[in-house]
Amino acid sequence: MAKRKSARIGTRQPGKGTYAVVVGTCDTKGEDLRFVKGLLAAAKIPVKLVDVGTKSKDKSVDVSAAQVAANHPKGASAVTNHTDRGEAVAAMSEAFEAFVGKHNGEISGMIGLGGSGNTTLVTSGMRRLPIGIPKIMVSTVASGNVAPYVGPNDIAMLYSVVDVAGINSISRRVLGNAANMLAGALRFKIPLAKGADKPAIGLTMFGVTTTCVDLVVDALKDQYECFVFHATGTGGQTMEKLADSGQLIGVIDATTTEVADLLMGGVMSAGEGRLDAIIRTKIPYVGSCGALDMVNFGGIETVPDKYKKRKLHVHNAQVTLMRTTPEENRAMGEWIGNKLNQMNGPVRFLIPEKGVSVIDVEGAPFHDSNADAELFDSLERTVTQTKNRKLIRLPYAINDPEFAAALVSNFKDIVEV
């Protein structure tokens, strides 16, 4: 197999051809944006002011709203022809996202300012930047639920305290702190960690598969930098973002539990796009059925009425687990199998016949051999096996040392660095 190289998360600093971006709507936030730009320039940071106002005509900026709008897939008119403000902002958001994608390699960092509309617009572009590029959003909504804005990205959200509506004694300090945070991130070098020159792999883990993943990491850590992601929805999304960014040379997806939450309405879904990065990138993939015996909810009082009579396990005061049924397992097997069939890179999917989690082994609360059998059989019926795509059944539970060893050996079989 041809050798695969991994891009590393670097220590980016501003230099020739790189610049930080200050972004917002200059028609309403111009004073604030120029204040931040001035502080960055005073700190010797190359910086550009980018206007994303849907009605802005400010030509004194470095990148005008019209220039950003021109990046919309349907052209600038797709932004400017809207009479409804919400539709115009949504279109400008799409244009700004495309703008960031086009200039990705040039942008060393980004800072945005604004309210809910600006936050939605600006963070859509921030999410296009690679992990490790500093991103700061100063927002009036940063003290609430920021998950829709941040997603699986390293966006720092800073509450503006007062509205972003001109410089005063409070906003001067808040915006000044934000500007200096970005300046510091860009000016000061981050020393690489020991082993950071190794190729990187992504692994997924849950509390109930920790033993397995710890054994895998221990077996591979001398050769690879192992990034372990907690399979809580955002964890799976983040791992796949790194795969899309070219920062992983392979994945050991031992814990696919996010699929259960997607299909059954749990709180830790990674969305319909789970596994799509593996399809797009074709990187080597070793997967398994880790924690597909459970759907996650919050405290027991949050379990939906339709599930109240199901087999439930209180993991802690904030997490209640629901055992999946044979019918649900059949659906998960089909869903995962159809995703595996779209993968054209090297694929190995390992089935732990004696239990998919620490509470799914004989004598444990979620042990259900019939439900597991439906999952395994459904996978076998659905997956089209080829020389490159194999389904492997093993007579072990997922946390058995032998199963962890099989994950490692299959990964080594399909990856060469």
Secondary structure, DSSP 4 states (H G I P E B T S, - for coil): ---------------TT-EEEEEE-HHHHHHHHHHHHHHHHHTT--EEEEE--TT----SSSB-HHHHHTTSTT-THHHHT--SHHHHHHHHHHHHHHHHHHTGGGEEEEEEEESHHHHHHHHHHHTTSPTTS-EEEEETTTTS--HHHHSSS-EEEEE-SS-SSS--HHHHHHHHHHHHHHHHHHHSPPPPPTTTTSPEEEEEE-GGGHHHHHHHHHHHTTTSEEEEEE-SSHHHHHHHHHHHTT--SEEEE---THHHHHHHT-S----TTTTHHHHHH---EEEE-TTTTEEEESSGGGS-GGGTTS-EEEEETTEEEEEPPHHHHHHHHHHHHHHHHT--S-EEEEEETT-SSTTSSTTSTT--HHHHHHHHHHHHHH----SSEEEEEESS-TTSHHHHHHHHHHHHHH---
